[in-house]
Amino acid sequence: MNKYNMDQFISETKQEDKGEGLFELETPRILEINLEDQIWAKMGSMISYLGDMKFKREGLLEHGIGKVFKKALSGEGTSLMKVTGKGKLYLADQGKTIKILQLQGESISINGNDLLAFEKQLNWDIKLMRRVAGLLSGGLFNIKMEGTGMVAFTTHHEPLTLAVEPGKPVYTDPNATVAWSGHLQPEFVTDVSLKTFFGRGSGESIQMKFEGNGFVVVQPFEEIYPSEKS
């Protein structure tokens, strides 16, 4: 249906309580957080809220001096906001598709640009991957999340998860790589012979190589980071 009367439109698009807990998808591109205490979210991702909440930009020393140095080195690390209070919080990021993971003592590395929100009890650390021998021009870095709790991340359109098996390495375009098993240690490799086949056209001979046992998540879109737009 493309045309609605007023009541039909409200009925079709109204908010619904799904009873799925702290994080739930109100739509594939809007995350509803049923806040009872505190969560961390990507700065600028809030589109609406109901209830009594306070929003505070991540303090310089909020997560320790080590992360401050890493964020400075990564150039454009994800800015976080701390949300405290009680009510319903709605987050979105440029219309990207949202996925929710319930970690149960596991770990996952997520591209810093794709992290949307996470529970406060999860441990996290910034892993610098911005420049490898001067080969990458993008602001590429990732955040390793581990522990027990929920984390939400975004992808352009529907993601694809590829299995990484011993002896069968998986190669990906860094700009299309969203997340991977926390214990995997990706390498950056170059192959000039793939220059016209792999990637968007700048840094196209650079690939991420995943070896071991785990998975890697890619999206059907090559993210252009701020430093690559200039």
Contacts in CASP RR format, 6 or more apart in sequence:
PFRMAT RR
TARGET T0000
AUTHOR 0000-0000-0000
METHOD contacts of the structure
MODEL  1
MNKYNMDQFISETKQEDKGEGLFELETPRILEINLEDQIWAKMGSMISYL
GDMKFKREGLLEHGIGKVFKKALSGEGTSLMKVTGKGKLYLADQGKTIKI
LQLQGESISINGNDLLAFEKQLNWDIKLMRRVAGLLSGGLFNIKMEGTGM
VAFTTHHEPLTLAVEPGKPVYTDPNATVAWSGHLQPEFVTDVSLKTFFGR
GSGESIQMKFEGNGFVVVQPFEEIYPSEKS
1 8 0 8 1.000
1 12 0 8 1.000
4 12 0 8 1.000
15 26 0 8 1.000
15 32 0 8 1.000
15 88 0 8 1.000
16 26 0 8 1.000
18 24 0 8 1.000
19 34 0 8 1.000
21 34 0 8 1.000
22 33 0 8 1.000
22 34 0 8 1.000
22 35 0 8 1.000
22 36 0 8 1.000
22 39 0 8 1.000
22 119 0 8 1.000
22 150 0 8 1.000
23 31 0 8 1.000
23 32 0 8 1.000
23 33 0 8 1.000
23 100 0 8 1.000
23 117 0 8 1.000
23 150 0 8 1.000
23 152 0 8 1.000
24 31 0 8 1.000
24 32 0 8 1.000
24 34 0 8 1.000
24 100 0 8 1.000
25 31 0 8 1.000
25 32 0 8 1.000
25 98 0 8 1.000
25 100 0 8 1.000
26 32 0 8 1.000
26 90 0 8 1.000
28 97 0 8 1.000
28 98 0 8 1.000
29 92 0 8 1.000
29 95 0 8 1.000
29 96 0 8 1.000
29 97 0 8 1.000
29 98 0 8 1.000
30 47 0 8 1.000
30 90 0 8 1.000
30 91 0 8 1.000
30 92 0 8 1.000
30 98 0 8 1.000
31 90 0 8 1.000
31 91 0 8 1.000
31 92 0 8 1.000
31 98 0 8 1.000
31 100 0 8 1.000
31 116 0 8 1.000
31 117 0 8 1.000
31 152 0 8 1.000
32 88 0 8 1.000
32 89 0 8 1.000
32 90 0 8 1.000
33 39 0 8 1.000
33 41 0 8 1.000
33 83 0 8 1.000
33 88 0 8 1.000
33 89 0 8 1.000
33 90 0 8 1.000
33 91 0 8 1.000
33 117 0 8 1.000
34 87 0 8 1.000
34 88 0 8 1.000
35 53 0 8 1.000
35 83 0 8 1.000
35 84 0 8 1.000
35 85 0 8 1.000
35 86 0 8 1.000
35 87 0 8 1.000
35 88 0 8 1.000
35 89 0 8 1.000
36 85 0 8 1.000
36 86 0 8 1.000
36 87 0 8 1.000
37 84 0 8 1.000
37 85 0 8 1.000
37 86 0 8 1.000
37 120 0 8 1.000
38 82 0 8 1.000
38 83 0 8 1.000
38 84 0 8 1.000
38 85 0 8 1.000
38 120 0 8 1.000
39 82 0 8 1.000
39 83 0 8 1.000
39 89 0 8 1.000
39 117 0 8 1.000
39 118 0 8 1.000
39 119 0 8 1.000
39 120 0 8 1.000
40 58 0 8 1.000
40 80 0 8 1.000
40 81 0 8 1.000
40 82 0 8 1.000
40 83 0 8 1.000
40 117 0 8 1.000
40 118 0 8 1.000
40 119 0 8 1.000
40 120 0 8 1.000
41 80 0 8 1.000
41 81 0 8 1.000
41 83 0 8 1.000
41 89 0 8 1.000
41 91 0 8 1.000
41 116 0 8 1.000
41 117 0 8 1.000
42 78 0 8 1.000
42 79 0 8 1.000
42 80 0 8 1.000
42 81 0 8 1.000
42 91 0 8 1.000
42 93 0 8 1.000
42 115 0 8 1.000
42 116 0 8 1.000
42 117 0 8 1.000
43 57 0 8 1.000
43 58 0 8 1.000
43 78 0 8 1.000
43 79 0 8 1.000
43 80 0 8 1.000
43 81 0 8 1.000
44 81 0 8 1.000
45 91 0 8 1.000
45 92 0 8 1.000
45 93 0 8 1.000
45 116 0 8 1.000
45 117 0 8 1.000
46 55 0 8 1.000
46 81 0 8 1.000
46 83 0 8 1.000
46 89 0 8 1.000
46 90 0 8 1.000
46 91 0 8 1.000
47 90 0 8 1.000
47 91 0 8 1.000
47 92 0 8 1.000
48 89 0 8 1.000
48 90 0 8 1.000
49 87 0 8 1.000
49 88 0 8 1.000
49 89 0 8 1.000
49 90 0 8 1.000
50 87 0 8 1.000
50 88 0 8 1.000
51 85 0 8 1.000
51 86 0 8 1.000
51 87 0 8 1.000
51 88 0 8 1.000
52 85 0 8 1.000
52 86 0 8 1.000
52 87 0 8 1.000
53 83 0 8 1.000
53 84 0 8 1.000
53 85 0 8 1.000
53 86 0 8 1.000
53 87 0 8 1.000
53 89 0 8 1.000
54 83 0 8 1.000
54 84 0 8 1.000
54 85 0 8 1.000
55 81 0 8 1.000
55 82 0 8 1.000
55 83 0 8 1.000
56 81 0 8 1.000
56 82 0 8 1.000
56 83 0 8 1.000
56 84 0 8 1.000
57 79 0 8 1.000
57 80 0 8 1.000
57 81 0 8 1.000
57 82 0 8 1.000
58 79 0 8 1.000
58 80 0 8 1.000
58 81 0 8 1.000
58 82 0 8 1.000
60 68 0 8 1.000
61 68 0 8 1.000
62 82 0 8 1.000
63 124 0 8 1.000
67 125 0 8 1.000
67 126 0 8 1.000
70 125 0 8 1.000
70 126 0 8 1.000
70 128 0 8 1.000
71 77 0 8 1.000
71 126 0 8 1.000
73 128 0 8 1.000
73 130 0 8 1.000
74 126 0 8 1.000
74 128 0 8 1.000
74 130 0 8 1.000
74 139 0 8 1.000
74 141 0 8 1.000
75 130 0 8 1.000
75 139 0 8 1.000
75 227 0 8 1.000
76 139 0 8 1.000
76 225 0 8 1.000
76 226 0 8 1.000
76 227 0 8 1.000
77 112 0 8 1.000
77 126 0 8 1.000
77 141 0 8 1.000
78 112 0 8 1.000
78 113 0 8 1.000
78 115 0 8 1.000
78 143 0 8 1.000
83 89 0 8 1.000
91 116 0 8 1.000
91 117 0 8 1.000
91 152 0 8 1.000
92 98 0 8 1.000
93 116 0 8 1.000
93 154 0 8 1.000
94 154 0 8 1.000
96 114 0 8 1.000
96 154 0 8 1.000
96 155 0 8 1.000
96 156 0 8 1.000
97 154 0 8 1.000
97 155 0 8 1.000
97 156 0 8 1.000
97 157 0 8 1.000
97 158 0 8 1.000
97 159 0 8 1.000
98 116 0 8 1.000
98 152 0 8 1.000
98 153 0 8 1.000
98 154 0 8 1.000
99 152 0 8 1.000
99 153 0 8 1.000
99 154 0 8 1.000
99 155 0 8 1.000
99 159 0 8 1.000
100 150 0 8 1.000
100 151 0 8 1.000
100 152 0 8 1.000
101 108 0 8 1.000
101 150 0 8 1.000
101 151 0 8 1.000
101 152 0 8 1.000
101 153 0 8 1.000
102 149 0 8 1.000
102 150 0 8 1.000
103 122 0 8 1.000
103 145 0 8 1.000
103 146 0 8 1.000
103 147 0 8 1.000
103 148 0 8 1.000
103 149 0 8 1.000
103 150 0 8 1.000
103 151 0 8 1.000
104 147 0 8 1.000
104 148 0 8 1.000
104 149 0 8 1.000
105 146 0 8 1.000
105 147 0 8 1.000
105 148 0 8 1.000
106 146 0 8 1.000
106 147 0 8 1.000
106 182 0 8 1.000
107 144 0 8 1.000
107 145 0 8 1.000
107 146 0 8 1.000
107 147 0 8 1.000
107 181 0 8 1.000
107 182 0 8 1.000
107 183 0 8 1.000
108 144 0 8 1.000
108 145 0 8 1.000
108 146 0 8 1.000
108 151 0 8 1.000
108 179 0 8 1.000
108 180 0 8 1.000
108 181 0 8 1.000
108 182 0 8 1.000
109 127 0 8 1.000
109 142 0 8 1.000
109 143 0 8 1.000
109 144 0 8 1.000
109 145 0 8 1.000
109 179 0 8 1.000
109 180 0 8 1.000
109 181 0 8 1.000
109 182 0 8 1.000
109 184 0 8 1.000
110 142 0 8 1.000
110 143 0 8 1.000
110 145 0 8 1.000
110 151 0 8 1.000
110 153 0 8 1.000
110 178 0 8 1.000
110 179 0 8 1.000
111 140 0 8 1.000
111 141 0 8 1.000
111 142 0 8 1.000
111 177 0 8 1.000
111 178 0 8 1.000
111 179 0 8 1.000
111 223 0 8 1.000
112 141 0 8 1.000
112 142 0 8 1.000
112 143 0 8 1.000
113 223 0 8 1.000
113 225 0 8 1.000
114 153 0 8 1.000
114 154 0 8 1.000
114 155 0 8 1.000
114 178 0 8 1.000
114 179 0 8 1.000
115 143 0 8 1.000
115 151 0 8 1.000
115 153 0 8 1.000
116 152 0 8 1.000
116 153 0 8 1.000
116 154 0 8 1.000
117 151 0 8 1.000
117 152 0 8 1.000
118 124 0 8 1.000
118 145 0 8 1.000
118 149 0 8 1.000
118 150 0 8 1.000
118 151 0 8 1.000
118 152 0 8 1.000
119 149 0 8 1.000
119 150 0 8 1.000
119 151 0 8 1.000
121 147 0 8 1.000
121 148 0 8 1.000
121 149 0 8 1.000
122 145 0 8 1.000
122 146 0 8 1.000
122 147 0 8 1.000
122 148 0 8 1.000
122 149 0 8 1.000
122 151 0 8 1.000
123 145 0 8 1.000
123 146 0 8 1.000
123 147 0 8 1.000
124 143 0 8 1.000
124 144 0 8 1.000
124 145 0 8 1.000
124 146 0 8 1.000
125 143 0 8 1.000
125 144 0 8 1.000
126 141 0 8 1.000
126 142 0 8 1.000
126 143 0 8 1.000
127 141 0 8 1.000
127 142 0 8 1.000
127 143 0 8 1.000
127 144 0 8 1.000
128 141 0 8 1.000
129 136 0 8 1.000
129 140 0 8 1.000
129 141 0 8 1.000
129 142 0 8 1.000
129 186 0 8 1.000
129 188 0 8 1.000
130 136 0 8 1.000
130 138 0 8 1.000
130 139 0 8 1.000
130 140 0 8 1.000
130 141 0 8 1.000
132 188 0 8 1.000
132 206 0 8 1.000
135 188 0 8 1.000
135 190 0 8 1.000
135 203 0 8 1.000
135 206 0 8 1.000
136 174 0 8 1.000
136 188 0 8 1.000
136 203 0 8 1.000
136 206 0 8 1.000
137 202 0 8 1.000
137 203 0 8 1.000
137 227 0 8 1.000
137 228 0 8 1.000
138 175 0 8 1.000
138 225 0 8 1.000
138 227 0 8 1.000
138 228 0 8 1.000
139 225 0 8 1.000
139 226 0 8 1.000
139 227 0 8 1.000
139 228 0 8 1.000
140 174 0 8 1.000
140 175 0 8 1.000
140 225 0 8 1.000
144 182 0 8 1.000
145 151 0 8 1.000
146 182 0 8 1.000
153 178 0 8 1.000
153 179 0 8 1.000
155 178 0 8 1.000
155 217 0 8 1.000
155 219 0 8 1.000
155 221 0 8 1.000
156 219 0 8 1.000
156 220 0 8 1.000
156 221 0 8 1.000
156 223 0 8 1.000
157 219 0 8 1.000
157 220 0 8 1.000
157 221 0 8 1.000
158 219 0 8 1.000
158 220 0 8 1.000
159 178 0 8 1.000
159 217 0 8 1.000
159 218 0 8 1.000
159 219 0 8 1.000
160 217 0 8 1.000
160 218 0 8 1.000
160 219 0 8 1.000
160 220 0 8 1.000
161 215 0 8 1.000
161 216 0 8 1.000
161 217 0 8 1.000
162 170 0 8 1.000
162 172 0 8 1.000
162 215 0 8 1.000
162 216 0 8 1.000
162 217 0 8 1.000
162 218 0 8 1.000
163 170 0 8 1.000
163 214 0 8 1.000
163 215 0 8 1.000
164 170 0 8 1.000
164 180 0 8 1.000
164 181 0 8 1.000
164 184 0 8 1.000
164 210 0 8 1.000
164 211 0 8 1.000
164 212 0 8 1.000
164 213 0 8 1.000
164 214 0 8 1.000
164 215 0 8 1.000
164 216 0 8 1.000
165 212 0 8 1.000
165 213 0 8 1.000
165 214 0 8 1.000
166 211 0 8 1.000
166 212 0 8 1.000
166 213 0 8 1.000
167 211 0 8 1.000
167 212 0 8 1.000
169 209 0 8 1.000
169 210 0 8 1.000
169 211 0 8 1.000
169 212 0 8 1.000
170 209 0 8 1.000
170 210 0 8 1.000
170 216 0 8 1.000
171 189 0 8 1.000
171 207 0 8 1.000
171 208 0 8 1.000
171 209 0 8 1.000
171 210 0 8 1.000
172 207 0 8 1.000
172 208 0 8 1.000
172 210 0 8 1.000
172 216 0 8 1.000
172 218 0 8 1.000
173 198 0 8 1.000
173 199 0 8 1.000
173 200 0 8 1.000
173 207 0 8 1.000
173 208 0 8 1.000
173 218 0 8 1.000
173 222 0 8 1.000
174 188 0 8 1.000
174 206 0 8 1.000
174 207 0 8 1.000
174 208 0 8 1.000
175 199 0 8 1.000
175 200 0 8 1.000
175 222 0 8 1.000
175 223 0 8 1.000
175 224 0 8 1.000
175 225 0 8 1.000
176 199 0 8 1.000
176 218 0 8 1.000
176 219 0 8 1.000
176 220 0 8 1.000
176 221 0 8 1.000
176 222 0 8 1.000
176 223 0 8 1.000
177 208 0 8 1.000
177 216 0 8 1.000
177 217 0 8 1.000
177 218 0 8 1.000
178 217 0 8 1.000
178 218 0 8 1.000
178 219 0 8 1.000
179 216 0 8 1.000
179 217 0 8 1.000
180 186 0 8 1.000
180 210 0 8 1.000
180 214 0 8 1.000
180 215 0 8 1.000
180 216 0 8 1.000
180 217 0 8 1.000
181 213 0 8 1.000
181 214 0 8 1.000
181 215 0 8 1.000
181 216 0 8 1.000
183 214 0 8 1.000
184 210 0 8 1.000
184 211 0 8 1.000
184 212 0 8 1.000
184 214 0 8 1.000
184 216 0 8 1.000
186 208 0 8 1.000
186 209 0 8 1.000
186 210 0 8 1.000
186 216 0 8 1.000
187 208 0 8 1.000
187 209 0 8 1.000
187 211 0 8 1.000
188 206 0 8 1.000
188 207 0 8 1.000
188 208 0 8 1.000
188 209 0 8 1.000
189 206 0 8 1.000
189 207 0 8 1.000
189 208 0 8 1.000
189 209 0 8 1.000
190 205 0 8 1.000
190 206 0 8 1.000
190 207 0 8 1.000
191 198 0 8 1.000
191 205 0 8 1.000
191 207 0 8 1.000
192 205 0 8 1.000
194 204 0 8 1.000
194 205 0 8 1.000
194 207 0 8 1.000
195 204 0 8 1.000
195 205 0 8 1.000
196 204 0 8 1.000
197 204 0 8 1.000
198 204 0 8 1.000
198 205 0 8 1.000
198 207 0 8 1.000
199 222 0 8 1.000
200 222 0 8 1.000
200 224 0 8 1.000
202 228 0 8 1.000
208 216 0 8 1.000
210 216 0 8 1.000
END
